[in-house]
Amino acid sequence: MPIALLWRAVQTAQTAIAAVRRLWRRARRILGALWIVLLRLALTVALIVALGDGAVRDTSLSARVTALARPYLFDYAAWEVEALWGKLGQTVLGVAPYLSDERGRALVLNYVRTLSDVQALERRIEQLYADPSVSDPQSAAAALRAERDALRARLRNDQPLVESLIEGQVSAVLADEGFGVLGQVLPPVAMHFTETPMALIVSPRERITVAANVDVNALTVEEREALEARIDAALNVSSLVVPLGGLSLYPAMIVEPSSGNPTAMLARVFEVTAHEWAHHYLVFYPLGWEYNARPATRIINETTATFFGRAVAQRVVARYYPDVPIPQYPSFLAPPQDMAAATPAPAHNPDAPPPFDFAREMAATRARVDFLLWQGMVEAAEVYMAAQQRKFARHGYPIRKLNQAYFAFYGGYQGEPGAGGADPTGPAIERILARSASLEDFLRTMRGITTREELLAAVQ
């Protein structure tokens, strides 16, 4: 009897020890998740301090623009609460760390393909509503809407796991490139698919610069046109509401890619995730601290993130998706003869005009506009831009509005020839990337550069 009691006591103790161990493992996991959430909250505060509330440059003008756009302002607080709560659940209960690379690859690919199918259905539904020969588009589109809604429900269910997998794949590449600290990439990679806000960009008419940048809700074309007209008339400026691919909140806002090609959509997800992570990284260094200090610093920051995001996307695809073509991007450094040799020209009439080159024409347009504005010929520059807008449309490049705000915004992302005109920022940053030993070496070089003069000195 004493032996039986002793054995029972031993079993009870073993059960209790096992229970304590399980509780400790769970507590440790929860504490780790809370630590990551606190780190994310700290980074969010740092980003808000560094990047501001979306209204930058000229404070008085920004205040007036914000007042005019107030009915459309994006609610960041509500978005952060929802996103951080979702990330806490992913960290505590997620299974992504326990999946094999092959299984994770299959899940991400399936998500992107399903998203492509949803977008194709949405385009078909829009066509039915736009077709005047369809008398009852609501009934005609009923089956398509049901199929779309079912696929959307599947995407919502899979989204938390897929986001964790994307974060893990990008983190692994960043660690390989030298960003790991004791096995952890800092700041941790965090992204969340969402409908991102749009940016209301305002430039003075007499020069091209971002004088105000206010984030607003996603607006219809009619709403964008009305808001732009209201601001232009009230403030005598040039304004434009543009869609965004992502925002460097924490977690980063990542808009659903919409190219229609699943492989291109896959690369775009990694590109934007890494682009926004670069902003998270740079916020701790001068290039991030001084983001709003001067227009040139913002351009250097955004262009650095652009090249970094593309490089990471190429590495992630090569490592995890060997059957997917590695994305290729335009380059300032590719010699024209090499580009021509890589793509044989089709036979054509030698007397015919040369094919339309969007990047070259856009760069020439920007250079001409800069010259006219420098001469003080504001109205002439605006007439010229309107004519160029029609020219782009005739060649298959519809641009809703080509004005000073267009160049101020798109000229800030100089990943390729075009809206930057003759600005040397893009080519200089690409040269620094090309000679860097790693992506960590690239950001280490760029993080202390805040002026165009420092950038050109670094190239030399």
C-alpha positions in Angstrom: 0.0 0.0 0.0 2.7 2.5 0.8 4.4 1.7 -2.5 1.1 2.3 -4.4 0.6 5.6 -2.6 4.2 6.6 -3.4 3.8 5.7 -7.0 0.5 7.7 -7.2 2.3 10.7 -5.6 5.1 10.4 -8.1 2.6 10.4 -11.0 0.7 13.3 -9.5 4.0 15.3 -9.2 4.9 14.4 -12.8 1.5 15.6 -14.0 1.9 18.8 -12.1 5.4 19.4 -13.4 4.2 18.8 -17.0 1.3 21.2 -16.4 3.7 23.9 -15.0 6.0 23.4 -18.0 3.0 23.8 -20.4 1.9 26.9 -18.6 5.4 28.3 -18.7 5.8 27.7 -22.4 2.5 29.4 -23.0 3.4 32.3 -20.7 6.7 32.7 -22.4 5.1 32.8 -25.8 2.5 35.4 -24.6 5.3 37.5 -23.0 7.2 37.3 -26.2 4.2 38.4 -28.2 3.6 41.3 -25.8 7.2 42.3 -26.1 6.8 42.4 -29.9 3.6 44.3 -29.6 5.3 46.9 -27.3 8.2 47.1 -29.7 5.7 47.7 -32.5 3.9 50.4 -30.5 7.2 52.1 -29.8 8.1 52.0 -33.5 4.7 53.4 -34.5 5.2 56.3 -32.1 8.7 56.9 -33.6 7.3 56.8 -37.1 4.6 59.3 -36.3 7.2 61.6 -34.7 9.6 61.2 -37.7 7.1 61.2 -40.6 4.5 63.4 -39.0 0.7 63.1 -39.5 0.9 63.2 -43.3 0.9 67.0 -43.6 4.4 68.1 -44.4 6.7 70.9 -45.6 4.8 74.3 -45.4 3.0 74.2 -42.1 0.5 77.0 -42.8 -0.4 75.6 -46.2 -0.7 72.1 -44.8 -3.1 73.4 -42.1 -5.3 75.0 -44.8 -5.2 71.9 -47.0 -6.0 69.6 -44.0 -9.0 71.8 -43.2 -10.3 71.6 -46.7 -9.9 67.9 -46.8 -11.2 67.2 -43.3 -14.3 65.2 -44.3 -12.0 62.7 -46.1 -9.2 62.3 -43.6 -8.0 58.8 -42.9 -8.6 57.4 -39.3 -5.2 56.1 -38.3 -6.1 55.3 -34.7 -8.9 52.9 -35.6 -6.7 51.2 -38.2 -3.8 50.8 -35.7 -6.0 49.2 -33.1 -7.4 46.7 -35.5 -4.0 45.8 -37.1 -2.1 45.5 -33.8 -4.9 43.3 -32.3 -4.7 41.0 -35.4 -0.9 40.8 -35.1 -1.1 39.8 -31.5 -3.3 36.9 -32.4 -0.9 35.9 -35.2 2.0 35.9 -32.8 0.4 34.0 -30.0 -1.7 31.5 -31.9 -0.1 31.5 -35.4 1.3 28.3 -37.0 3.5 29.9 -39.6 6.8 29.2 -37.8 6.0 25.5 -37.8 5.3 25.1 -41.5 7.8 23.9 -44.0 9.1 26.2 -46.7 7.3 24.2 -49.3 4.0 24.3 -47.5 4.4 28.1 -46.8 5.3 28.7 -50.5 2.1 26.8 -51.6 -0.1 28.8 -49.2 1.2 32.2 -50.4 1.0 31.3 -54.0 -2.6 30.0 -53.6 -3.5 33.2 -51.8 -2.2 35.4 -54.6 -3.9 33.3 -57.3 -7.2 33.5 -55.4 -6.8 37.2 -55.1 -6.1 37.4 -58.9 -9.3 35.4 -59.5 -11.3 37.8 -57.2 -10.1 40.8 -59.1 -10.9 39.2 -62.5 -14.5 38.6 -61.2 -14.7 42.2 -60.0 -13.7 43.4 -63.4 -16.4 41.3 -65.1 -19.0 42.6 -62.7 -17.9 46.2 -63.4 -18.2 45.5 -67.1 -21.8 44.3 -66.7 -22.7 47.5 -64.8 -21.0 49.6 -67.5 -22.7 47.8 -70.4 -25.8 49.8 -71.6 -27.1 46.7 -73.3 -27.5 44.9 -69.9 -30.9 46.1 -68.6 -30.6 44.5 -65.2 -26.9 44.3 -64.2 -27.7 43.4 -60.6 -29.4 40.1 -61.7 -26.9 39.5 -64.5 -24.0 39.7 -62.0 -25.6 37.7 -59.2 -23.7 34.5 -59.9 -20.4 36.4 -60.3 -21.0 38.3 -57.0 -21.7 35.1 -55.1 -18.5 33.5 -56.5 -16.5 36.6 -55.7 -17.9 36.8 -52.1 -17.0 33.2 -51.5 -13.5 33.7 -52.6 -13.2 36.9 -50.5 -14.3 35.0 -47.5 -11.6 32.4 -48.1 -9.0 35.2 -48.4 -10.1 36.8 -45.1 -9.7 33.4 -43.4 -6.2 32.8 -44.9 -4.9 36.4 -44.6 -3.4 36.2 -41.1 -1.4 33.1 -41.9 -0.3 34.4 -45.3 0.8 37.7 -43.7 2.9 35.8 -41.2 4.5 33.7 -44.0 5.4 36.8 -46.0 6.9 38.4 -43.0 8.9 35.3 -42.3 10.2 35.0 -45.9 11.2 38.6 -46.0 12.8 38.4 -42.6 14.9 35.4 -43.6 16.3 37.3 -46.6 17.0 40.3 -44.5 18.9 38.2 -41.9 21.0 36.7 -44.8 21.8 40.3 -45.8 23.2 41.2 -42.4 20.2 42.7 -40.6 19.8 39.9 -38.0 20.6 40.6 -34.3 20.8 37.4 -32.3 18.6 35.7 -34.8 16.0 38.5 -34.9 15.6 41.2 -37.6 15.2 44.6 -36.0 12.8 46.2 -36.4 10.7 43.0 -36.9 9.0 42.8 -40.3 5.3 43.4 -40.0 2.8 44.0 -42.8 -1.0 43.9 -43.1 -3.1 43.8 -46.3 -5.6 46.6 -46.4 -7.3 49.2 -48.5 -4.7 51.9 -48.0 -5.6 55.6 -47.9 -4.8 57.9 -50.8 -2.4 60.8 -50.7 -3.5 64.3 -51.4 -0.4 66.0 -52.8 -0.2 69.8 -53.1 2.5 71.7 -54.9 2.8 75.4 -55.5 2.1 76.3 -59.1 5.4 78.2 -59.6 7.7 75.3 -58.6 7.6 71.6 -58.2 7.8 70.5 -54.6 5.6 68.6 -52.1 4.2 71.6 -50.0 1.5 69.4 -48.4 0.9 65.7 -48.2 -2.4 64.7 -46.5 -3.6 61.1 -46.3 -7.3 60.7 -47.1 -9.7 57.8 -47.5 -9.9 55.9 -50.8 -12.0 58.2 -53.0 -13.9 57.7 -56.2 -12.7 59.5 -59.3 -15.5 62.0 -59.0 -14.6 62.7 -55.4 -10.9 63.1 -56.2 -11.7 65.6 -59.0 -14.0 67.6 -56.8 -11.5 67.8 -53.9 -8.7 68.8 -56.2 -10.8 71.5 -57.8 -11.8 72.8 -54.4 -8.2 73.1 -53.1 -6.8 74.5 -56.4 -9.5 77.2 -56.4 -9.2 78.1 -52.7 -5.4 78.1 -52.4 -4.2 78.8 -56.0 -2.0 75.6 -56.0 -1.7 72.4 -58.0 -3.1 69.3 -56.3 -3.5 65.7 -57.1 -5.0 62.7 -55.2 -2.9 59.6 -55.9 -3.2 55.9 -54.8 -0.6 54.4 -52.6 1.1 51.0 -52.7 1.7 51.0 -49.0 2.3 53.1 -45.9 5.0 52.8 -43.3 2.8 52.6 -40.2 3.6 49.6 -38.0 2.5 47.1 -39.1 3.0 48.4 -42.6 -0.1 49.0 -44.7 0.2 46.9 -47.9 -2.4 47.4 -50.6 -3.5 44.3 -52.5 -1.5 44.1 -55.7 -3.7 44.3 -58.8 -1.6 43.6 -61.9 -3.7 40.5 -62.8 -0.6 38.4 -63.2 -0.2 36.2 -60.1 3.6 36.0 -60.4 3.9 39.8 -60.8 1.5 40.3 -57.9 3.6 37.9 -55.7 6.8 40.0 -56.4 4.9 43.2 -55.8 3.9 42.0 -52.3 7.5 41.4 -51.3 8.7 44.6 -52.9 6.2 46.8 -51.0 6.7 44.9 -47.8 10.5 45.4 -48.0 10.1 49.0 -49.1 8.0 49.9 -46.0 10.4 48.0 -43.8 13.3 50.2 -45.1 11.3 53.2 -43.8 11.0 51.4 -40.4 14.7 50.9 -40.4 15.7 54.4 -41.5 13.5 56.1 -38.9 16.3 55.5 -36.4 18.9 57.3 -38.5 19.4 60.8 -40.0 17.8 59.9 -43.4 14.6 59.0 -41.5 14.8 61.7 -38.8 15.0 64.4 -41.5 12.4 63.0 -43.9 10.3 66.1 -43.6 13.3 68.6 -43.3 13.7 69.2 -47.1 12.3 67.9 -50.4 15.6 66.4 -51.4 15.8 64.3 -48.2 12.3 62.9 -48.9 13.3 62.0 -52.4 16.5 60.3 -51.3 14.6 58.4 -48.6 11.8 57.2 -50.9 14.2 56.3 -53.7 16.5 54.3 -51.3 13.4 52.4 -50.1 12.4 51.8 -53.8 15.7 50.2 -54.8 15.9 48.3 -51.5 12.4 46.8 -51.9 13.1 45.7 -55.4 16.3 44.0 -54.4 14.7 42.1 -51.5 11.8 41.0 -53.8 14.3 39.5 -56.2 16.0 37.6 -53.4 12.8 36.3 -51.8 11.5 35.0 -55.1 14.8 33.4 -56.0 15.0 31.7 -52.5 11.4 30.6 -51.9 9.9 30.4 -55.4 12.4 28.9 -57.8 9.6 28.2 -60.4 8.6 31.9 -60.5 10.6 34.3 -62.8 12.7 36.7 -60.8 11.3 40.2 -61.3 13.2 42.6 -63.5 13.1 46.3 -63.0 14.1 49.4 -65.2 17.5 50.7 -64.5 19.4 53.9 -64.9 22.6 52.0 -65.4 21.7 49.7 -68.3 23.4 50.9 -71.4 21.0 51.6 -74.3 22.8 49.2 -76.6 22.6 46.4 -74.1 18.9 47.0 -73.7 18.4 47.0 -77.5 20.4 43.8 -77.8 18.4 42.1 -75.1 15.1 42.8 -77.0 15.4 42.4 -80.7 13.5 45.2 -82.5 10.6 44.0 -84.8 10.8 44.7 -88.5 9.3 48.1 -89.3 9.3 50.8 -91.9 12.6 52.7 -91.7 10.8 55.9 -92.6 8.3 55.5 -89.8 8.8 57.6 -86.6 10.6 55.8 -83.7 8.5 53.9 -81.2 7.1 55.9 -78.3 9.3 55.7 -75.2 7.3 56.6 -72.2 10.2 57.1 -69.8 12.2 59.2 -72.2 9.2 61.4 -73.1 8.3 61.8 -69.4 11.8 62.8 -68.5 11.9 65.3 -71.3 8.5 66.7 -70.2 9.7 67.2 -66.6 12.9 68.9 -67.8 10.9 71.3 -70.1 8.4 72.1 -67.2 11.3 72.8 -64.8 12.8 75.2 -67.4 9.5 77.0 -68.0 8.8 77.4 -64.2 12.4 78.6 -63.7 11.6 81.3 -66.3 8.5 82.2 -64.4 6.2 81.1 -67.2 3.7 79.2 -65.0 0.7 79.4 -67.4 2.9 78.2 -70.4 4.1 75.3 -68.3 0.5 74.3 -67.5 -0.6 74.5 -71.1 2.4 72.4 -72.1 1.6 69.8 -69.5 -2.0 69.6 -70.7 -0.8 69.0 -74.2 1.7 66.4 -73.1 -1.1 64.6 -71.1 -3.1 64.3 -74.4 0.0 63.0 -76.1 0.6 60.3 -73.5 -3.0 59.3 -73.8 -2.8 59.0 -77.6 0.1 56.5 -77.2 -1.7 54.3 -74.7 -0.6 55.9 -71.4 -3.7 57.6 -69.9 -2.8 60.0 -67.1 -5.7 61.5 -65.3 -4.0 64.7 -64.5 -0.4 65.9 -65.4 0.5 68.9 -63.3 3.0 70.2 -60.8 1.7 67.9 -58.0 2.1 64.9 -60.3 5.8 65.6 -60.8 6.2 66.5 -57.1 4.9 63.1 -56.1 6.1 60.7 -58.7 9.5 62.5 -59.0 10.0 61.5 -55.4 10.3 57.8 -56.3 13.2 57.8 -58.7 13.6 54.0 -59.3 13.7 54.5 -63.1 14.0 57.3 -65.7 10.8 59.4 -66.0 9.2 61.8 -63.6 12.5 62.8 -62.0 13.7 64.4 -65.2 17.4 65.4 -64.9 17.6 64.9 -61.1 20.7 62.8 -60.4 19.3 61.2 -57.3 18.0 58.0 -58.8 21.1 57.1 -60.8 23.4 58.0 -57.8 21.5 55.7 -55.4 21.4 52.9 -57.9 25.2 53.2 -58.3 25.7 53.0 -54.6 23.5 49.9 -54.5 25.4 48.3 -57.3 28.8 48.6 -55.5 27.5 47.6 -52.0 28.6 44.3 -50.7 25.1 43.6 -49.2 21.8 45.2 -48.7 22.8 46.0 -45.1 25.9 47.7 -46.5 23.7 49.7 -48.8 21.4 51.0 -46.1 24.4 51.6 -43.8 25.7 53.9 -46.5 22.4 55.6 -47.2 21.1 56.1 -43.7 23.5 59.1 -43.0 22.9 60.9 -46.3 20.3 63.6 -46.1 21.3 66.1 -48.9 21.9 65.8 -52.6 25.4 67.2 -52.1 26.2 64.4 -49.7 24.7 61.8 -52.0 26.8 62.9 -55.0 29.9 63.0 -52.8 29.3 59.5 -51.7 29.0 58.3 -55.3 32.4 59.8 -56.1 
